[in-house]
Structure formats: C-alpha cells, structure tokens
C-alpha cells in the first residue's frame, strides 16, 4: 500500500512538471511575428508624430548636462 502511494506521488509530480513545462513553453512563444511587427509600427508612428517634441526634449537635456558639467 505504501509503495502504491509513493508511485502515485511520483506520477503526480511528473504530470505537474510536464504541465508546468508545457505552460511555460506556450507562454514564451505567445508573441507572434505579427504582434512584434504591429508593436514596431506603433512605436515608429509615435516617434514620427512626436518627432519635434522629442528632438526639443533631447536638446534641452543635453544643453542642461553641458551647462552643469562646466561647473565640475
């Protein structure tokens, strides 16, 4: 009886390990090429829409860095 209980526990662990492995594999492969392309298109579109604001922000940041680094 004890041997049967140990076998059942071992089988349950193996099944759980297989299920966990399968779920992890599926969740990692969930992002398809189409989803990645759509994300890239959205990011590029946002960059083009806010291009001038981003350039001004970056210039302001670098100007501040340059002006404050001269005091060091």
PQR file with spaces between the fields and no chain letter, atoms N, CA, C, O and H, PARSE charges and radii, in Angstrom:
ATOM       1  N    UNK     1       0.822   -1.186    0.000 -0.4000 1.5000
ATOM       2  CA   UNK     1       0.000    0.000    0.000 -0.0000 2.0000
ATOM       3  C    UNK     1       0.874    1.261    0.000  0.5500 1.7000
ATOM       4  O    UNK     1       0.600    2.221   -0.720 -0.5500 1.4000
ATOM       5  N    UNK     2       1.920    1.239    0.815 -0.4000 1.5000
ATOM       6  CA   UNK     2       2.823    2.379    0.910 -0.0000 2.0000
ATOM       7  C    UNK     2       3.538    2.603   -0.422  0.5500 1.7000
ATOM       8  O    UNK     2       3.752    3.740   -0.841 -0.5500 1.4000
ATOM       9  H    UNK     2       2.142    0.459    1.400  0.4000 1.0000
ATOM      10  N    UNK     3       3.901    1.510   -1.074 -0.4000 1.5000
ATOM      11  CA   UNK     3       4.593    1.582   -2.354 -0.0000 2.0000
ATOM      12  C    UNK     3       3.682    2.220   -3.412  0.5500 1.7000
ATOM      13  O    UNK     3       4.144    3.001   -4.244 -0.5500 1.4000
ATOM      14  H    UNK     3       3.727    0.586   -0.733  0.4000 1.0000
ATOM      15  N    UNK     4       2.400    1.886   -3.375 -0.4000 1.5000
ATOM      16  CA   UNK     4       1.456    2.438   -4.331 -0.0000 2.0000
ATOM      17  C    UNK     4       1.288    3.945   -4.123  0.5500 1.7000
ATOM      18  O    UNK     4       1.168    4.697   -5.090 -0.5500 1.4000
ATOM      19  H    UNK     4       2.025    1.252   -2.699  0.4000 1.0000
ATOM      20  N    UNK     5       1.279    4.379   -2.872 -0.4000 1.5000
ATOM      21  CA   UNK     5       1.157    5.800   -2.568 -0.0000 2.0000
ATOM      22  C    UNK     5       2.374    6.570   -3.067  0.5500 1.7000
ATOM      23  O    UNK     5       2.239    7.676   -3.591 -0.5500 1.4000
ATOM      24  H    UNK     5       1.377    3.768   -2.087  0.4000 1.0000
ATOM      25  N    UNK     6       3.555    5.994   -2.908 -0.4000 1.5000
ATOM      26  CA   UNK     6       4.780    6.631   -3.387 -0.0000 2.0000
ATOM      27  C    UNK     6       4.754    6.722   -4.907  0.5500 1.7000
ATOM      28  O    UNK     6       5.132    7.748   -5.473 -0.5500 1.4000
ATOM      29  H    UNK     6       3.665    5.096   -2.483  0.4000 1.0000
ATOM      30  N    UNK     7       4.308    5.654   -5.576 -0.4000 1.5000
ATOM      31  CA   UNK     7       4.215    5.665   -7.035 -0.0000 2.0000
ATOM      32  C    UNK     7       3.229    6.728   -7.515  0.5500 1.7000
ATOM      33  O    UNK     7       3.487    7.426   -8.495 -0.5500 1.4000
ATOM      34  H    UNK     7       4.000    4.821   -5.116  0.4000 1.0000
ATOM      35  N    UNK     8       2.118    6.841   -6.828 -0.4000 1.5000
ATOM      36  CA   UNK     8       1.132    7.852   -7.205 -0.0000 2.0000
ATOM      37  C    UNK     8       1.689    9.264   -7.032  0.5500 1.7000
ATOM      38  O    UNK     8       1.457   10.132   -7.873 -0.5500 1.4000
ATOM      39  H    UNK     8       1.909    6.274   -6.031  0.4000 1.0000
ATOM      40  N    UNK     9       2.416    9.492   -5.952 -0.4000 1.5000
ATOM      41  CA   UNK     9       3.029   10.803   -5.736 -0.0000 2.0000
ATOM      42  C    UNK     9       4.047   11.121   -6.820  0.5500 1.7000
ATOM      43  O    UNK     9       4.101   12.240   -7.331 -0.5500 1.4000
ATOM      44  H    UNK     9       2.604    8.787   -5.269  0.4000 1.0000
ATOM      45  N    UNK    10       4.852   10.123   -7.163 -0.4000 1.5000
ATOM      46  CA   UNK    10       5.853   10.326   -8.215 -0.0000 2.0000
ATOM      47  C    UNK    10       5.188   10.632   -9.548  0.5500 1.7000
ATOM      48  O    UNK    10       5.631   11.517  -10.279 -0.5500 1.4000
ATOM      49  H    UNK    10       4.808    9.215   -6.747  0.4000 1.0000
ATOM      50  N    UNK    11       4.130    9.905   -9.862 -0.4000 1.5000
ATOM      51  CA   UNK    11       3.408   10.171  -11.113 -0.0000 2.0000
ATOM      52  C    UNK    11       2.795   11.563  -11.099  0.5500 1.7000
ATOM      53  O    UNK    11       2.830   12.272  -12.104 -0.5500 1.4000
ATOM      54  H    UNK    11       3.770    9.186   -9.268  0.4000 1.0000
ATOM      55  N    UNK    12       2.238   11.951   -9.968 -0.4000 1.5000
ATOM      56  CA   UNK    12       1.636   13.282   -9.863 -0.0000 2.0000
ATOM      57  C    UNK    12       2.697   14.365  -10.067  0.5500 1.7000
ATOM      58  O    UNK    12       2.441   15.367  -10.736 -0.5500 1.4000
ATOM      59  H    UNK    12       2.210   11.374   -9.151  0.4000 1.0000
ATOM      60  N    UNK    13       3.872   14.169   -9.501 -0.4000 1.5000
ATOM      61  CA   UNK    13       4.956   15.136   -9.684 -0.0000 2.0000
ATOM      62  C    UNK    13       5.376   15.227  -11.141  0.5500 1.7000
ATOM      63  O    UNK    13       5.616   16.319  -11.658 -0.5500 1.4000
ATOM      64  H    UNK    13       4.080   13.355   -8.959  0.4000 1.0000
ATOM      65  N    UNK    14       5.465   14.069  -11.808 -0.4000 1.5000
ATOM      66  CA   UNK    14       5.852   14.065  -13.222 -0.0000 2.0000
ATOM      67  C    UNK    14       4.807   14.783  -14.077  0.5500 1.7000
ATOM      68  O    UNK    14       5.153   15.551  -14.974 -0.5500 1.4000
ATOM      69  H    UNK    14       5.270   13.182  -11.388  0.4000 1.0000
ATOM      70  N    UNK    15       3.537   14.530  -13.796 -0.4000 1.5000
ATOM      71  CA   UNK    15       2.472   15.187  -14.559 -0.0000 2.0000
ATOM      72  C    UNK    15       2.512   16.694  -14.328  0.5500 1.7000
ATOM      73  O    UNK    15       2.381   17.483  -15.264 -0.5500 1.4000
ATOM      74  H    UNK    15       3.255   13.906  -13.067  0.4000 1.0000
ATOM      75  N    UNK    16       2.695   17.077  -13.073 -0.4000 1.5000
ATOM      76  CA   UNK    16       2.774   18.504  -12.749 -0.0000 2.0000
ATOM      77  C    UNK    16       3.967   19.151  -13.452  0.5500 1.7000
ATOM      78  O    UNK    16       3.853   20.263  -13.969 -0.5500 1.4000
ATOM      79  H    UNK    16       2.802   16.437  -12.313  0.4000 1.0000
ATOM      80  N    UNK    17       5.097   18.471  -13.474 -0.4000 1.5000
ATOM      81  CA   UNK    17       6.287   19.003  -14.135 -0.0000 2.0000
ATOM      82  C    UNK    17       6.042   19.160  -15.632  0.5500 1.7000
ATOM      83  O    UNK    17       6.444   20.160  -16.228 -0.5500 1.4000
ATOM      84  H    UNK    17       5.189   17.568  -13.054  0.4000 1.0000
ATOM      85  N    UNK    18       5.382   18.173  -16.242 -0.4000 1.5000
ATOM      86  CA   UNK    18       5.076   18.268  -17.674 -0.0000 2.0000
ATOM      87  C    UNK    18       4.139   19.432  -17.961  0.5500 1.7000
ATOM      88  O    UNK    18       4.347   20.187  -18.911 -0.5500 1.4000
ATOM      89  H    UNK    18       5.055   17.360  -15.758  0.4000 1.0000
ATOM      90  N    UNK    19       3.105   19.573  -17.136 -0.4000 1.5000
ATOM      91  CA   UNK    19       2.148   20.666  -17.332 -0.0000 2.0000
ATOM      92  C    UNK    19       2.848   22.017  -17.179  0.5500 1.7000
ATOM      93  O    UNK    19       2.621   22.927  -17.977 -0.5500 1.4000
ATOM      94  H    UNK    19       2.936   18.960  -16.364  0.4000 1.0000
ATOM      95  N    UNK    20       3.681   22.146  -16.178 -0.4000 1.5000
ATOM      96  CA   UNK    20       4.398   23.400  -15.951 -0.0000 2.0000
ATOM      97  C    UNK    20       5.306   23.714  -17.126  0.5500 1.7000
ATOM      98  O    UNK    20       5.348   24.850  -17.598 -0.5500 1.4000
ATOM      99  H    UNK    20       3.865   21.407  -15.530  0.4000 1.0000
ATOM     100  N    UNK    21       6.025   22.719  -17.594 -0.4000 1.5000
ATOM     101  CA   UNK    21       6.924   22.912  -18.734 -0.0000 2.0000
ATOM     102  C    UNK    21       6.137   23.323  -19.973  0.5500 1.7000
ATOM     103  O    UNK    21       6.553   24.223  -20.703 -0.5500 1.4000
ATOM     104  H    UNK    21       5.991   21.796  -17.211  0.4000 1.0000
ATOM     105  N    UNK    22       5.023   22.682  -20.208 -0.4000 1.5000
ATOM     106  CA   UNK    22       4.202   22.981  -21.381 -0.0000 2.0000
ATOM     107  C    UNK    22       3.632   24.398  -21.300  0.5500 1.7000
ATOM     108  O    UNK    22       3.616   25.123  -22.295 -0.5500 1.4000
ATOM     109  H    UNK    22       4.685   21.951  -19.615  0.4000 1.0000
ATOM     110  N    UNK    23       3.169   24.784  -20.123 -0.4000 1.5000
ATOM     111  CA   UNK    23       2.622   26.129  -19.966 -0.0000 2.0000
ATOM     112  C    UNK    23       3.696   27.187  -20.165  0.5500 1.7000
ATOM     113  O    UNK    23       3.441   28.213  -20.794 -0.5500 1.4000
ATOM     114  H    UNK    23       3.182   24.195  -19.315  0.4000 1.0000
ATOM     115  N    UNK    24       4.894   26.953  -19.637 -0.4000 1.5000
ATOM     116  CA   UNK    24       5.986   27.904  -19.808 -0.0000 2.0000
ATOM     117  C    UNK    24       6.375   28.030  -21.274  0.5500 1.7000
ATOM     118  O    UNK    24       6.620   29.132  -21.765 -0.5500 1.4000
ATOM     119  H    UNK    24       5.101   26.119  -19.126  0.4000 1.0000
ATOM     120  N    UNK    25       6.430   26.915  -21.960 -0.4000 1.5000
ATOM     121  CA   UNK    25       6.804   26.929  -23.364 -0.0000 2.0000
ATOM     122  C    UNK    25       5.771   27.693  -24.179  0.5500 1.7000
ATOM     123  O    UNK    25       6.134   28.463  -25.068 -0.5500 1.4000
ATOM     124  H    UNK    25       6.231   26.020  -21.561  0.4000 1.0000
ATOM     125  N    UNK    26       4.484   27.491  -23.889 -0.4000 1.5000
ATOM     126  CA   UNK    26       3.444   28.175  -24.638 -0.0000 2.0000
ATOM     127  C    UNK    26       3.425   29.662  -24.334  0.5500 1.7000
ATOM     128  O    UNK    26       3.196   30.466  -25.238 -0.5500 1.4000
ATOM     129  H    UNK    26       4.189   26.865  -23.167  0.4000 1.0000
ATOM     130  N    UNK    27       3.659   30.051  -23.094 -0.4000 1.5000
ATOM     131  CA   UNK    27       3.615   31.465  -22.754 -0.0000 2.0000
ATOM     132  C    UNK    27       4.782   32.222  -23.374  0.5500 1.7000
ATOM     133  O    UNK    27       4.633   33.392  -23.729 -0.5500 1.4000
ATOM     134  H    UNK    27       3.845   29.399  -22.360  0.4000 1.0000
ATOM     135  N    UNK    28       5.933   31.586  -23.510 -0.4000 1.5000
ATOM     136  CA   UNK    28       7.077   32.239  -24.120 -0.0000 2.0000
ATOM     137  C    UNK    28       6.923   32.378  -25.623  0.5500 1.7000
ATOM     138  O    UNK    28       7.428   33.337  -26.208 -0.5500 1.4000
ATOM     139  H    UNK    28       6.055   30.637  -23.222  0.4000 1.0000
ATOM     140  N    UNK    29       6.240   31.448  -26.255 -0.4000 1.5000
ATOM     141  CA   UNK    29       6.063   31.511  -27.691 -0.0000 2.0000
ATOM     142  C    UNK    29       4.762   32.193  -28.066  0.5500 1.7000
ATOM     143  O    UNK    29       4.324   32.097  -29.212 -0.5500 1.4000
ATOM     144  H    UNK    29       5.830   30.670  -25.780  0.4000 1.0000
ATOM     145  N    UNK    30       4.139   32.878  -27.122 -0.4000 1.5000
ATOM     146  CA   UNK    30       2.853   33.509  -27.373 -0.0000 2.0000
ATOM     147  C    UNK    30       2.936   34.729  -28.267  0.5500 1.7000
ATOM     148  O    UNK    30       1.958   35.070  -28.933 -0.5500 1.4000
ATOM     149  H    UNK    30       4.495   32.956  -26.191  0.4000 1.0000
ATOM     150  N    UNK    31       4.085   35.398  -28.299 -0.4000 1.5000
ATOM     151  CA   UNK    31       4.232   36.574  -29.148 -0.0000 2.0000
ATOM     152  C    UNK    31       4.593   36.121  -30.553  0.5500 1.7000
ATOM     153  O    UNK    31       5.631   35.498  -30.779 -0.5500 1.4000
ATOM     154  H    UNK    31       4.879   35.122  -27.758  0.4000 1.0000
ATOM     155  N    UNK    32       3.727   36.441  -31.475 -0.4000 1.5000
ATOM     156  CA   UNK    32       3.975   36.044  -32.865 -0.0000 2.0000
ATOM     157  C    UNK    32       4.683   37.162  -33.609  0.5500 1.7000
ATOM     158  O    UNK    32       4.847   38.269  -33.096 -0.5500 1.4000
ATOM     159  H    UNK    32       2.884   36.947  -31.292  0.4000 1.0000
ATOM     160  N    UNK    33       5.093   36.853  -34.810 -0.4000 1.5000
ATOM     161  CA   UNK    33       5.790   37.835  -35.637 -0.0000 2.0000
ATOM     162  C    UNK    33       4.861   39.006  -35.946  0.5500 1.7000
ATOM     163  O    UNK    33       5.297   40.157  -35.977 -0.5500 1.4000
ATOM     164  H    UNK    33       4.960   35.953  -35.226  0.4000 1.0000
ATOM     165  N    UNK    34       3.603   38.718  -36.170 -0.4000 1.5000
ATOM     166  CA   UNK    34       2.641   39.781  -36.492 -0.0000 2.0000
ATOM     167  C    UNK    34       2.515   40.757  -35.327  0.5500 1.7000
ATOM     168  O    UNK    34       2.465   41.969  -35.533 -0.5500 1.4000
ATOM     169  H    UNK    34       3.249   37.783  -36.145  0.4000 1.0000
ATOM     170  N    UNK    35       2.465   40.234  -34.115 -0.4000 1.5000
ATOM     171  CA   UNK    35       2.371   41.116  -32.948 -0.0000 2.0000
ATOM     172  C    UNK    35       3.608   41.983  -32.814  0.5500 1.7000
ATOM     173  O    UNK    35       3.498   43.168  -32.500 -0.5500 1.4000
ATOM     174  H    UNK    35       2.506   39.249  -33.947  0.4000 1.0000
ATOM     175  N    UNK    36       4.782   41.416  -33.045 -0.4000 1.5000
ATOM     176  CA   UNK    36       6.016   42.202  -32.975 -0.0000 2.0000
ATOM     177  C    UNK    36       6.039   43.288  -34.041  0.5500 1.7000
ATOM     178  O    UNK    36       6.455   44.414  -33.768 -0.5500 1.4000
ATOM     179  H    UNK    36       4.871   40.453  -33.300  0.4000 1.0000
ATOM     180  N    UNK    37       5.599   42.966  -35.249 -0.4000 1.5000
ATOM     181  CA   UNK    37       5.563   43.953  -36.332 -0.0000 2.0000
ATOM     182  C    UNK    37       4.591   45.075  -35.981  0.5500 1.7000
ATOM     183  O    UNK    37       4.891   46.248  -36.203 -0.5500 1.4000
ATOM     184  H    UNK    37       5.261   42.052  -35.471  0.4000 1.0000
ATOM     185  N    UNK    38       3.428   44.721  -35.436 -0.4000 1.5000
ATOM     186  CA   UNK    38       2.457   45.751  -35.056 -0.0000 2.0000
ATOM     187  C    UNK    38       3.001   46.669  -33.972  0.5500 1.7000
ATOM     188  O    UNK    38       2.790   47.881  -34.017 -0.5500 1.4000
ATOM     189  H    UNK    38       3.184   43.768  -35.256  0.4000 1.0000
ATOM     190  N    UNK    39       3.694   46.101  -33.007 -0.4000 1.5000
ATOM     191  CA   UNK    39       4.298   46.922  -31.949 -0.0000 2.0000
ATOM     192  C    UNK    39       5.342   47.864  -32.547  0.5500 1.7000
ATOM     193  O    UNK    39       5.391   49.040  -32.188 -0.5500 1.4000
ATOM     194  H    UNK    39       3.865   45.117  -32.970  0.4000 1.0000
ATOM     195  N    UNK    40       6.167   47.360  -33.446 -0.4000 1.5000
ATOM     196  CA   UNK    40       7.171   48.212  -34.095 -0.0000 2.0000
ATOM     197  C    UNK    40       6.524   49.325  -34.907  0.5500 1.7000
ATOM     198  O    UNK    40       7.002   50.459  -34.887 -0.5500 1.4000
ATOM     199  H    UNK    40       6.127   46.404  -33.738  0.4000 1.0000
ATOM     200  N    UNK    41       5.450   49.021  -35.617 -0.4000 1.5000
ATOM     201  CA   UNK    41       4.751   50.034  -36.414 -0.0000 2.0000
ATOM     202  C    UNK    41       4.203   51.125  -35.500  0.5500 1.7000
ATOM     203  O    UNK    41       4.309   52.309  -35.822 -0.5500 1.4000
ATOM     204  H    UNK    41       5.061   48.099  -35.633  0.4000 1.0000
ATOM     205  N    UNK    42       3.626   50.748  -34.379 -0.4000 1.5000
ATOM     206  CA   UNK    42       3.075   51.733  -33.440 -0.0000 2.0000
ATOM     207  C    UNK    42       4.183   52.610  -32.869  0.5500 1.7000
ATOM     208  O    UNK    42       4.026   53.827  -32.776 -0.5500 1.4000
ATOM     209  H    UNK    42       3.541   49.786  -34.117  0.4000 1.0000
ATOM     210  N    UNK    43       5.301   51.999  -32.488 -0.4000 1.5000
ATOM     211  CA   UNK    43       6.420   52.773  -31.922 -0.0000 2.0000
ATOM     212  C    UNK    43       6.965   53.749  -32.966  0.5500 1.7000
ATOM     213  O    UNK    43       7.229   54.908  -32.646 -0.5500 1.4000
ATOM     214  H    UNK    43       5.429   51.010  -32.564  0.4000 1.0000
ATOM     215  N    UNK    44       7.133   53.300  -34.193 -0.4000 1.5000
ATOM     216  CA   UNK    44       7.654   54.178  -35.254 -0.0000 2.0000
ATOM     217  C    UNK    44       6.675   55.310  -35.529  0.5500 1.7000
ATOM     218  O    UNK    44       7.085   56.456  -35.715 -0.5500 1.4000
ATOM     219  H    UNK    44       6.918   52.358  -34.453  0.4000 1.0000
ATOM     220  N    UNK    45       5.370   54.993  -35.557 -0.4000 1.5000
ATOM     221  CA   UNK    45       4.365   56.034  -35.784 -0.0000 2.0000
ATOM     222  C    UNK    45       4.404   57.075  -34.672  0.5500 1.7000
ATOM     223  O    UNK    45       4.324   58.273  -34.947 -0.5500 1.4000
ATOM     224  H    UNK    45       5.037   54.062  -35.406  0.4000 1.0000
ATOM     225  N    UNK    46       4.523   56.640  -33.426 -0.4000 1.5000
ATOM     226  CA   UNK    46       4.604   57.585  -32.315 -0.0000 2.0000
ATOM     227  C    UNK    46       5.860   58.447  -32.404  0.5500 1.7000
ATOM     228  O    UNK    46       5.825   59.641  -32.108 -0.5500 1.4000
ATOM     229  H    UNK    46       4.587   55.667  -33.203  0.4000 1.0000
ATOM     230  N    UNK    47       6.958   57.839  -32.812 -0.4000 1.5000
ATOM     231  CA   UNK    47       8.190   58.617  -32.979 -0.0000 2.0000
ATOM     232  C    UNK    47       8.043   59.674  -34.064  0.5500 1.7000
ATOM     233  O    UNK    47       8.525   60.796  -33.906 -0.5500 1.4000
ATOM     234  H    UNK    47       6.987   56.868  -33.053  0.4000 1.0000
ATOM     235  N    UNK    48       7.383   59.326  -35.162 -0.4000 1.5000
ATOM     236  CA   UNK    48       7.187   60.296  -36.238 -0.0000 2.0000
ATOM     237  C    UNK    48       6.227   61.404  -35.831  0.5500 1.7000
ATOM     238  O    UNK    48       6.428   62.564  -36.192 -0.5500 1.4000
ATOM     239  H    UNK    48       6.992   58.415  -35.290  0.4000 1.0000
ATOM     240  N    UNK    49       5.183   61.056  -35.081 -0.4000 1.5000
ATOM     241  CA   UNK    49       4.206   62.061  -34.656 -0.0000 2.0000
ATOM     242  C    UNK    49       4.843   63.056  -33.690  0.5500 1.7000
ATOM     243  O    UNK    49       4.628   64.263  -33.808 -0.5500 1.4000
ATOM     244  H    UNK    49       5.020   60.114  -34.788  0.4000 1.0000
ATOM     245  N    UNK    50       5.619   62.559  -32.744 -0.4000 1.5000
ATOM     246  CA   UNK    50       6.203   63.419  -31.721 -0.0000 2.0000
ATOM     247  C    UNK    50       7.674   63.729  -31.968  0.5500 1.7000
ATOM     248  O    UNK    50       8.419   63.999  -31.025 -0.5500 1.4000
ATOM     249  H    UNK    50       5.794   61.579  -32.649  0.4000 1.0000
ATOM     250  N    UNK    51       8.090   63.693  -33.207 -0.4000 1.5000
ATOM     251  CA   UNK    51       9.493   63.878  -33.565 -0.0000 2.0000
ATOM     252  C    UNK    51      10.034   65.224  -33.065  0.5500 1.7000
ATOM     253  O    UNK    51      11.083   65.268  -32.422 -0.5500 1.4000
ATOM     254  H    UNK    51       7.485   63.473  -33.973  0.4000 1.0000
ATOM     255  N    UNK    52       9.335   66.304  -33.354 -0.4000 1.5000
ATOM     256  CA   UNK    52       9.830   67.632  -32.964 -0.0000 2.0000
ATOM     257  C    UNK    52       9.901   67.779  -31.451  0.5500 1.7000
ATOM     258  O    UNK    52      10.865   68.338  -30.927 -0.5500 1.4000
ATOM     259  H    UNK    52       8.483   66.269  -33.877  0.4000 1.0000
ATOM     260  N    UNK    53       8.890   67.284  -30.745 -0.4000 1.5000
ATOM     261  CA   UNK    53       8.902   67.384  -29.291 -0.0000 2.0000
ATOM     262  C    UNK    53      10.046   66.574  -28.697  0.5500 1.7000
ATOM     263  O    UNK    53      10.688   67.008  -27.741 -0.5500 1.4000
ATOM     264  H    UNK    53       8.107   66.831  -31.171  0.4000 1.0000
ATOM     265  N    UNK    54      10.302   65.397  -29.261 -0.4000 1.5000
ATOM     266  CA   UNK    54      11.395   64.558  -28.759 -0.0000 2.0000
ATOM     267  C    UNK    54      12.754   65.210  -29.013  0.5500 1.7000
ATOM     268  O    UNK    54      13.637   65.173  -28.155 -0.5500 1.4000
ATOM     269  H    UNK    54       9.780   65.044  -30.038  0.4000 1.0000
ATOM     270  N    UNK    55      12.914   65.803  -30.189 -0.4000 1.5000
ATOM     271  CA   UNK    55      14.181   66.464  -30.505 -0.0000 2.0000
ATOM     272  C    UNK    55      14.400   67.637  -29.552  0.5500 1.7000
ATOM     273  O    UNK    55      15.505   67.827  -29.044 -0.5500 1.4000
ATOM     274  H    UNK    55      12.197   65.832  -30.886  0.4000 1.0000
ATOM     275  N    UNK    56      13.353   68.421  -29.311 -0.4000 1.5000
ATOM     276  CA   UNK    56      13.475   69.550  -28.373 -0.0000 2.0000
ATOM     277  C    UNK    56      13.803   69.079  -26.967  0.5500 1.7000
ATOM     278  O    UNK    56      14.631   69.683  -26.285 -0.5500 1.4000
ATOM     279  H    UNK    56      12.455   68.266  -29.724  0.4000 1.0000
ATOM     280  N    UNK    57      13.160   68.004  -26.531 -0.4000 1.5000
ATOM     281  CA   UNK    57      13.425   67.461  -25.201 -0.0000 2.0000
ATOM     282  C    UNK    57      14.869   66.992  -25.074  0.5500 1.7000
ATOM     283  O    UNK    57      15.529   67.284  -24.077 -0.5500 1.4000
ATOM     284  H    UNK    57      12.487   67.513  -27.085  0.4000 1.0000
ATOM     285  N    UNK    58      15.360   66.275  -26.064 -0.4000 1.5000
ATOM     286  CA   UNK    58      16.735   65.766  -26.034 -0.0000 2.0000
ATOM     287  C    UNK    58      17.733   66.916  -26.057  0.5500 1.7000
ATOM     288  O    UNK    58      18.726   66.894  -25.330 -0.5500 1.4000
ATOM     289  H    UNK    58      14.824   66.037  -26.874  0.4000 1.0000
ATOM     290  N    UNK    59      17.471   67.924  -26.895 -0.4000 1.5000
ATOM     291  CA   UNK    59      18.369   69.090  -26.941 -0.0000 2.0000
ATOM     292  C    UNK    59      18.396   69.815  -25.601  0.5500 1.7000
ATOM     293  O    UNK    59      19.457   70.240  -25.143 -0.5500 1.4000
ATOM     294  H    UNK    59      16.664   67.941  -27.486  0.4000 1.0000
ATOM     295  N    UNK    60      17.234   69.955  -24.975 -0.4000 1.5000
ATOM     296  CA   UNK    60      17.165   70.613  -23.669 -0.0000 2.0000
ATOM     297  C    UNK    60      17.956   69.832  -22.625  0.5500 1.7000
ATOM     298  O    UNK    60      18.679   70.417  -21.817 -0.5500 1.4000
ATOM     299  H    UNK    60      16.373   69.610  -25.347  0.4000 1.0000
ATOM     300  N    UNK    61      17.817   68.524  -22.646 -0.4000 1.5000
ATOM     301  CA   UNK    61      18.532   67.682  -21.683 -0.0000 2.0000
ATOM     302  C    UNK    61      20.041   67.798  -21.880  0.5500 1.7000
ATOM     303  O    UNK    61      20.786   67.946  -20.912 -0.5500 1.4000
ATOM     304  H    UNK    61      17.230   68.049  -23.302  0.4000 1.0000
ATOM     305  N    UNK    62      20.495   67.729  -23.142 -0.4000 1.5000
ATOM     306  CA   UNK    62      21.936   67.824  -23.394 -0.0000 2.0000
ATOM     307  C    UNK    62      22.477   69.217  -23.075  0.5500 1.7000
ATOM     308  O    UNK    62      23.598   69.348  -22.582 -0.5500 1.4000
ATOM     309  H    UNK    62      19.890   67.609  -23.929  0.4000 1.0000
ATOM     310  N    UNK    63      21.686   70.262  -23.355 -0.4000 1.5000
ATOM     311  CA   UNK    63      22.127   71.612  -23.001 -0.0000 2.0000
ATOM     312  C    UNK    63      22.296   71.743  -21.489  0.5500 1.7000
ATOM     313  O    UNK    63      23.254   72.352  -21.014 -0.5500 1.4000
ATOM     314  H    UNK    63      20.775   70.155  -23.756  0.4000 1.0000
ATOM     315  N    UNK    64      21.373   71.176  -20.751 -0.4000 1.5000
ATOM     316  CA   UNK    64      21.457   71.240  -19.294 -0.0000 2.0000
ATOM     317  C    UNK    64      22.675   70.454  -18.789  0.5500 1.7000
ATOM     318  O    UNK    64      23.382   70.907  -17.889 -0.5500 1.4000
ATOM     319  H    UNK    64      20.594   70.681  -21.137  0.4000 1.0000
ATOM     320  N    UNK    65      22.911   69.284  -19.371 -0.4000 1.5000
ATOM     321  CA   UNK    65      24.072   68.472  -18.987 -0.0000 2.0000
ATOM     322  C    UNK    65      25.365   69.242  -19.256  0.5500 1.7000
ATOM     323  O    UNK    65      26.267   69.270  -18.419 -0.5500 1.4000
ATOM     324  H    UNK    65      22.336   68.917  -20.103  0.4000 1.0000
ATOM     325  N    UNK    66      25.443   69.864  -20.427 -0.4000 1.5000
ATOM     326  CA   UNK    66      26.671   70.590  -20.800 -0.0000 2.0000
ATOM     327  C    UNK    66      26.876   71.785  -19.887  0.5500 1.7000
ATOM     328  O    UNK    66      27.990   72.040  -19.431 -0.5500 1.4000
ATOM     329  H    UNK    66      24.710   69.841  -21.107  0.4000 1.0000
ATOM     330  N    UNK    67      25.780   72.534  -19.613 -0.4000 1.5000
ATOM     331  CA   UNK    67      25.939   73.739  -18.784 -0.0000 2.0000
ATOM     332  C    UNK    67      26.284   73.378  -17.333  0.5500 1.7000
ATOM     333  O    UNK    67      27.048   74.094  -16.686 -0.5500 1.4000
ATOM     334  H    UNK    67      24.875   72.327  -19.984  0.4000 1.0000
ATOM     335  N    UNK    68      25.731   72.279  -16.822 -0.4000 1.5000
ATOM     336  CA   UNK    68      26.025   71.903  -15.446 -0.0000 2.0000
ATOM     337  C    UNK    68      27.359   71.174  -15.310  0.5500 1.7000
ATOM     338  O    UNK    68      27.945   71.166  -14.227 -0.5500 1.4000
ATOM     339  H    UNK    68      25.111   71.697  -17.348  0.4000 1.0000
ATOM     340  N    UNK    69      27.846   70.568  -16.379 -0.4000 1.5000
ATOM     341  CA   UNK    69      29.123   69.860  -16.287 -0.0000 2.0000
ATOM     342  C    UNK    69      30.301   70.831  -16.309  0.5500 1.7000
ATOM     343  O    UNK    69      31.405   70.476  -15.896 -0.5500 1.4000
ATOM     344  H    UNK    69      27.370   70.575  -17.259  0.4000 1.0000
ATOM     345  N    UNK    70      30.076   72.032  -16.779 -0.4000 1.5000
ATOM     346  CA   UNK    70      31.191   73.006  -16.786 -0.0000 2.0000
ATOM     347  C    UNK    70      31.527   73.458  -15.377  0.5500 1.7000
ATOM     348  O    UNK    70      32.623   73.967  -15.142 -0.5500 1.4000
ATOM     349  H    UNK    70      29.179   72.320  -17.115  0.4000 1.0000
ATOM     350  N    UNK    71      30.608   73.284  -14.434 -0.4000 1.5000
ATOM     351  CA   UNK    71      30.874   73.669  -13.052 -0.0000 2.0000
ATOM     352  C    UNK    71      31.647   72.629  -12.270  0.5500 1.7000
ATOM     353  O    UNK    71      32.041   72.885  -11.132 -0.5500 1.4000
ATOM     354  H    UNK    71      29.718   72.871  -14.625  0.4000 1.0000
ATOM     355  N    UNK    72      31.869   71.494  -12.835 -0.4000 1.5000
ATOM     356  CA   UNK    72      32.567   70.402  -12.125 -0.0000 2.0000
ATOM     357  C    UNK    72      34.059   70.571  -12.239  0.5500 1.7000
ATOM     358  O    UNK    72      34.815   69.756  -11.711 -0.5500 1.4000
ATOM     359  H    UNK    72      31.549   71.287  -13.759  0.4000 1.0000
